[in-house]
Every structure is written in structure tokens, then in C-alpha cells.
Amino acid sequence: MKRSILLAAVLMLPASMASAGPPSAVGPVSAVGPAEAGASATAGGPVEAGSSAGSGAAPLQRAGGTTAAAGPGATAAWRWPLAPKPPVLRYFSPPPLPWLSGHRGVDLGGAAPGADVVSPAAGTVSFVGVVVDRPVTTIDHGDGLRSSFEPVDSPLAVGTPVAAGEVVGTVVPGHCPLAACLHWGVRDGEQYVNPLQFVLDLRPSILLPLAGAP
């Protein structure tokens, strides 16, 4: 009799409770995970092209859902605005709201006063002048993308076409307090985006199954 009552009580439980089993000791593995052991990713920094992120081409996501042409891990048509490849002293850290303070670009080291600044991609000079107290040069690359550099002294006039890698000005002191640097910002329309996405592979590492695993 007692067994019949107990069985009836179990059958009356909701399906979500009746079918619930014990929690798994190991949670689900995401297809996109952290960098694999031995990868060249640094804490808080991007994964450079050639790391465990892979070398397959993938489109870069753009504001508004459109995509920019991409090469193996980065945008093939873009290059660093300084040579040789500079260290990144401060990374892109946009504010949560447009009117708040933040870092809307990257600061590149190795930019001693007088160092040449080159256009990272082909475009047209759209601005040369002083903003607040710093000389700024802006290159319009088309398709809504614009690069701005400061502090940079440029002899070019607005409307001048420039090729990728062409010198557009020279670094002058005034941005980084302790070391000379170049601030590089990129806008997609009116939205600031991370400049490093055009020269580095910022895709997360993907965890692949071990060889021979079922």
C-alpha cells in the first residue's frame, strides 16, 4: 500500500523535476575558449597572427553588421603606421557611453620625435590641423573607415591621395608623458573601433579535439 502511494507521488511530479539528474562534474566545453597552452597570447593583450588562433581568412565584423575584407587573420591591405612594428603601450578601451572618458585608440611606442608615420592603408587626407592642443592628421580610407594620428606634423593638404605605406607626417612630442608615442584611432562611420583588428589576429583561440579522441 505504501509502495503504491509513493509511486503515485513520483508520477505526479513535474517533468522538469522528475527528469532532473545529478549535475555533471564537468560542464559543457565551449567551441571558443581561452588560448591553448603554449600560445603567444599575453594577459590582456591580443593574439598575434600566427598564434594558435589559426591562419584561415575570416571577415572582420564592422559597425552596422557589415564586414571589411580580411586576409589571413587580419586585413591584408592594412599595415602598421610605424616601422618597424611598434610595441603597444596602451590598448583600445572605449567608454561604455560615448560622452564618457576612455581610450578610443591605441598608443604605439618606438615613435621618437621626427619618426615617419605612414598611412596604414590607401586613402585620402581628410583633415590636417590642431585639435585642442595637438596636431592631428586624418586619412579617409573609404567605406566609412578613417584613421587619425596624433601628435603628427604633416605637410600634406586635405584632398591629397596617399598609398598604403606612404609617409603622411612625422611624430612630434606631446602625447605620452613618459615616452614618445603615437596615438592611432580608427573610426567606422562615427563609431571608434579597435585599430589592432586591422593588423593583428584578434580572434579567440579555438579548442580542438585531441587526435584520436572519439
C-alpha positions as a LaTeX table, in Angstrom:
\begin{tabular}{lrrr}
\hline
Residue & $x$ (\AA) & $y$ (\AA) & $z$ (\AA) \\
\hline
Met1 & 0.00 & 0.00 & 0.00 \\
Lys2 & 2.75 & 2.41 & 0.97 \\
Arg3 & 4.65 & 1.50 & $-2.18$ \\
Ser4 & 1.61 & 2.36 & $-4.33$ \\
Ile5 & 1.22 & 5.76 & $-2.64$ \\
Leu6 & 4.94 & 6.52 & $-3.17$ \\
Leu7 & 4.76 & 5.53 & $-6.84$ \\
Ala8 & 1.73 & 7.76 & $-7.38$ \\
Ala9 & 3.51 & 10.70 & $-5.75$ \\
Val10 & 6.51 & 10.28 & $-8.06$ \\
Leu11 & 4.31 & 10.15 & $-11.16$ \\
Met12 & 2.66 & 13.43 & $-10.16$ \\
Leu13 & 5.96 & 15.37 & $-10.05$ \\
Pro14 & 6.53 & 17.98 & $-12.81$ \\
Ala15 & 8.56 & 16.74 & $-15.78$ \\
Ser16 & 11.37 & 19.21 & $-15.10$ \\
Met17 & 11.89 & 17.71 & $-11.65$ \\
Ala18 & 11.22 & 14.11 & $-12.44$ \\
Ser19 & 13.79 & 14.04 & $-15.24$ \\
Ala20 & 16.45 & 16.05 & $-13.43$ \\
Gly21 & 19.62 & 14.13 & $-12.82$ \\
Pro22 & 22.67 & 14.99 & $-10.75$ \\
Pro23 & 24.78 & 17.88 & $-12.06$ \\
Ser24 & 27.63 & 16.85 & $-14.28$ \\
Ala25 & 31.07 & 17.07 & $-12.76$ \\
Val26 & 32.37 & 18.55 & $-15.99$ \\
Gly27 & 30.43 & 21.36 & $-17.65$ \\
Pro28 & 29.96 & 21.76 & $-21.39$ \\
Val29 & 33.02 & 22.72 & $-23.38$ \\
Ser30 & 32.57 & 25.89 & $-25.43$ \\
Ala31 & 33.67 & 25.84 & $-29.06$ \\
Val32 & 35.50 & 29.10 & $-28.42$ \\
Gly33 & 37.75 & 29.03 & $-25.40$ \\
Pro34 & 40.87 & 30.58 & $-23.94$ \\
Ala35 & 44.24 & 30.44 & $-25.63$ \\
Glu36 & 45.73 & 26.99 & $-25.62$ \\
Ala37 & 48.76 & 26.24 & $-23.51$ \\
Gly38 & 51.87 & 27.49 & $-25.21$ \\
Ala39 & 50.10 & 30.14 & $-27.29$ \\
Ser40 & 51.72 & 33.55 & $-27.63$ \\
Ala41 & 48.76 & 35.43 & $-26.10$ \\
Thr42 & 49.67 & 37.76 & $-23.24$ \\
Ala43 & 47.42 & 38.72 & $-20.37$ \\
Gly44 & 45.07 & 41.42 & $-21.54$ \\
Gly45 & 46.67 & 41.54 & $-24.97$ \\
Pro46 & 45.69 & 40.29 & $-28.40$ \\
Val47 & 46.72 & 37.07 & $-30.06$ \\
Glu48 & 49.05 & 37.89 & $-32.91$ \\
Ala49 & 48.77 & 36.38 & $-36.35$ \\
Gly50 & 50.49 & 33.02 & $-36.46$ \\
Ser51 & 49.44 & 32.02 & $-32.93$ \\
Ser52 & 47.02 & 29.24 & $-32.06$ \\
Ala53 & 44.16 & 31.35 & $-33.41$ \\
Gly54 & 44.85 & 29.82 & $-36.81$ \\
Ser55 & 45.61 & 31.30 & $-40.18$ \\
Gly56 & 42.34 & 30.92 & $-42.04$ \\
Ala57 & 40.79 & 34.04 & $-43.52$ \\
Ala58 & 37.77 & 35.47 & $-41.74$ \\
Pro59 & 35.84 & 38.68 & $-42.28$ \\
Leu60 & 36.18 & 41.48 & $-39.75$ \\
Gln61 & 32.90 & 42.47 & $-38.16$ \\
Arg62 & 32.08 & 46.09 & $-38.81$ \\
Ala63 & 29.65 & 48.51 & $-37.21$ \\
Gly64 & 26.16 & 48.04 & $-38.59$ \\
Gly65 & 26.72 & 44.35 & $-39.32$ \\
Thr66 & 28.78 & 44.81 & $-42.50$ \\
Thr67 & 32.19 & 43.27 & $-42.99$ \\
Ala68 & 35.56 & 44.52 & $-44.14$ \\
Ala69 & 37.75 & 42.47 & $-46.46$ \\
Ala70 & 40.10 & 40.30 & $-44.45$ \\
Gly71 & 43.31 & 38.44 & $-45.12$ \\
Pro72 & 44.88 & 35.59 & $-43.10$ \\
Gly73 & 43.97 & 36.65 & $-39.57$ \\
Ala74 & 43.93 & 40.40 & $-40.22$ \\
Thr75 & 43.15 & 42.82 & $-43.04$ \\
Ala76 & 45.74 & 42.14 & $-45.74$ \\
Ala77 & 45.63 & 45.69 & $-47.15$ \\
Trp78 & 46.49 & 47.34 & $-43.81$ \\
Arg79 & 49.88 & 47.78 & $-42.15$ \\
Trp80 & 51.34 & 49.32 & $-39.02$ \\
Pro81 & 51.68 & 53.12 & $-39.19$ \\
Leu82 & 55.22 & 52.89 & $-37.77$ \\
Ala83 & 58.19 & 50.78 & $-38.85$ \\
Pro84 & 59.48 & 48.52 & $-37.53$ \\
Lys85 & 56.44 & 47.00 & $-35.85$ \\
Pro86 & 55.94 & 49.07 & $-32.67$ \\
Pro87 & 55.04 & 47.89 & $-29.18$ \\
Val88 & 51.56 & 48.73 & $-27.94$ \\
Leu89 & 51.89 & 50.91 & $-24.84$ \\
Arg90 & 48.17 & 51.32 & $-24.21$ \\
Tyr91 & 45.33 & 49.29 & $-25.66$ \\
Phe92 & 41.92 & 50.25 & $-27.01$ \\
Ser93 & 39.49 & 50.81 & $-24.12$ \\
Pro94 & 36.37 & 52.68 & $-25.28$ \\
Pro95 & 33.97 & 54.14 & $-22.71$ \\
Pro96 & 30.60 & 52.45 & $-22.06$ \\
Leu97 & 28.85 & 55.63 & $-23.22$ \\
Pro98 & 30.05 & 57.97 & $-25.99$ \\
Trp99 & 30.29 & 61.05 & $-23.75$ \\
Leu100 & 32.40 & 59.38 & $-21.03$ \\
Ser101 & 36.18 & 59.32 & $-20.88$ \\
Gly102 & 38.05 & 56.35 & $-22.30$ \\
His103 & 40.84 & 55.41 & $-24.65$ \\
Arg104 & 39.45 & 55.44 & $-28.18$ \\
Gly105 & 42.57 & 54.15 & $-29.91$ \\
Val106 & 45.97 & 52.67 & $-29.20$ \\
Asp107 & 49.27 & 54.24 & $-28.16$ \\
Leu108 & 52.24 & 52.90 & $-30.11$ \\
Gly109 & 55.78 & 53.05 & $-28.76$ \\
Gly110 & 59.01 & 53.46 & $-30.63$ \\
Ala111 & 57.81 & 56.76 & $-32.06$ \\
Ala112 & 60.66 & 59.15 & $-31.32$ \\
Pro113 & 60.11 & 62.77 & $-32.34$ \\
Gly114 & 60.71 & 63.03 & $-36.07$ \\
Ala115 & 59.77 & 59.39 & $-36.78$ \\
Asp116 & 57.85 & 58.88 & $-40.02$ \\
Val117 & 54.17 & 58.00 & $-39.81$ \\
Val118 & 52.82 & 56.08 & $-42.80$ \\
Ser119 & 49.27 & 55.55 & $-43.95$ \\
Pro120 & 48.14 & 52.07 & $-42.85$ \\
Ala121 & 46.02 & 51.74 & $-46.00$ \\
Ala122 & 45.34 & 53.68 & $-49.17$ \\
Gly123 & 43.14 & 56.72 & $-48.78$ \\
Thr124 & 42.80 & 60.48 & $-48.94$ \\
Val125 & 43.87 & 63.10 & $-46.43$ \\
Ser126 & 40.65 & 64.44 & $-44.91$ \\
Phe127 & 41.97 & 66.59 & $-42.05$ \\
Val128 & 45.23 & 68.28 & $-41.07$ \\
Gly129 & 45.10 & 70.68 & $-38.14$ \\
Val130 & 45.16 & 71.20 & $-34.41$ \\
Val131 & 42.54 & 69.64 & $-32.14$ \\
Val132 & 42.59 & 71.23 & $-28.67$ \\
Asp133 & 46.40 & 71.45 & $-28.38$ \\
Arg134 & 47.66 & 68.62 & $-30.61$ \\
Pro135 & 48.33 & 68.39 & $-34.34$ \\
Val136 & 46.13 & 65.70 & $-35.87$ \\
Thr137 & 46.19 & 64.06 & $-39.30$ \\
Thr138 & 43.24 & 62.02 & $-40.56$ \\
Ile139 & 43.17 & 59.66 & $-43.55$ \\
Asp140 & 39.87 & 58.62 & $-45.12$ \\
His141 & 40.25 & 55.03 & $-46.36$ \\
Gly142 & 36.79 & 54.86 & $-47.90$ \\
Asp143 & 33.84 & 52.67 & $-46.94$ \\
Gly144 & 33.43 & 54.71 & $-43.75$ \\
Leu145 & 36.88 & 53.92 & $-42.31$ \\
Arg146 & 39.13 & 56.77 & $-41.14$ \\
Ser147 & 42.49 & 56.70 & $-39.36$ \\
Ser148 & 43.59 & 59.59 & $-37.14$ \\
Phe149 & 47.11 & 60.15 & $-35.82$ \\
Glu150 & 48.34 & 62.45 & $-33.08$ \\
Pro151 & 50.55 & 64.24 & $-32.38$ \\
Val152 & 51.71 & 64.35 & $-36.00$ \\
Asp153 & 53.04 & 67.20 & $-38.08$ \\
Ser154 & 52.01 & 66.72 & $-41.72$ \\
Pro155 & 52.96 & 68.75 & $-44.81$ \\
Leu156 & 50.05 & 67.27 & $-46.80$ \\
Ala157 & 46.94 & 69.18 & $-47.78$ \\
Val158 & 43.37 & 67.98 & $-47.42$ \\
Gly159 & 42.38 & 66.02 & $-50.52$ \\
Thr160 & 45.84 & 64.55 & $-51.13$ \\
Pro161 & 45.63 & 60.86 & $-52.11$ \\
Val162 & 48.04 & 58.55 & $-50.29$ \\
Ala163 & 49.05 & 54.95 & $-50.86$ \\
Ala164 & 49.43 & 52.30 & $-48.17$ \\
Gly165 & 52.84 & 52.76 & $-46.58$ \\
Glu166 & 53.26 & 56.35 & $-47.85$ \\
Val167 & 54.64 & 58.85 & $-45.32$ \\
Val168 & 51.92 & 61.25 & $-44.14$ \\
Gly169 & 53.82 & 63.11 & $-41.43$ \\
Thr170 & 56.23 & 62.90 & $-38.52$ \\
Val171 & 55.74 & 62.34 & $-34.81$ \\
Val172 & 56.08 & 65.35 & $-32.50$ \\
Pro173 & 56.18 & 65.27 & $-28.67$ \\
Gly174 & 53.06 & 65.79 & $-26.60$ \\
His175 & 51.01 & 62.64 & $-26.11$ \\
Cys176 & 52.60 & 60.11 & $-23.76$ \\
Pro177 & 54.02 & 61.77 & $-20.63$ \\
Leu178 & 56.96 & 59.41 & $-20.05$ \\
Ala179 & 57.91 & 58.26 & $-23.55$ \\
Ala180 & 57.35 & 59.42 & $-27.10$ \\
Cys181 & 54.43 & 57.61 & $-28.69$ \\
Leu182 & 51.88 & 57.80 & $-31.47$ \\
His183 & 48.14 & 57.67 & $-30.83$ \\
Trp184 & 46.28 & 55.82 & $-33.59$ \\
Gly185 & 42.50 & 55.86 & $-33.72$ \\
Val186 & 40.16 & 54.33 & $-36.29$ \\
Arg187 & 36.51 & 55.23 & $-36.83$ \\
Asp188 & 33.97 & 53.17 & $-38.72$ \\
Gly189 & 31.37 & 55.80 & $-39.52$ \\
Glu190 & 31.02 & 57.66 & $-36.22$ \\
Gln191 & 31.99 & 54.68 & $-34.06$ \\
Tyr192 & 35.54 & 54.16 & $-32.81$ \\
Val193 & 36.84 & 50.63 & $-33.38$ \\
Asn194 & 39.99 & 48.83 & $-32.31$ \\
Pro195 & 42.82 & 49.67 & $-34.76$ \\
Leu196 & 44.63 & 46.46 & $-33.89$ \\
Gln197 & 41.93 & 44.37 & $-35.58$ \\
Phe198 & 43.32 & 45.53 & $-38.93$ \\
Val199 & 46.93 & 44.46 & $-38.29$ \\
Leu200 & 46.65 & 41.60 & $-35.77$ \\
Asp201 & 44.60 & 38.45 & $-35.50$ \\
Leu202 & 42.27 & 39.21 & $-32.57$ \\
Arg203 & 40.10 & 36.13 & $-32.99$ \\
Pro204 & 39.98 & 33.94 & $-29.85$ \\
Ser205 & 41.79 & 30.62 & $-29.85$ \\
Ile206 & 39.61 & 27.61 & $-30.66$ \\
Leu207 & 39.92 & 24.42 & $-28.63$ \\
Leu208 & 40.21 & 21.46 & $-30.99$ \\
Pro209 & 39.65 & 17.81 & $-30.00$ \\
Leu210 & 42.74 & 15.72 & $-29.36$ \\
Ala211 & 43.87 & 13.48 & $-32.20$ \\
Gly212 & 42.23 & 10.11 & $-31.91$ \\
Ala213 & 39.61 & 11.31 & $-29.44$ \\
Pro214 & 36.11 & 9.85 & $-30.03$ \\
\hline
\end{tabular}
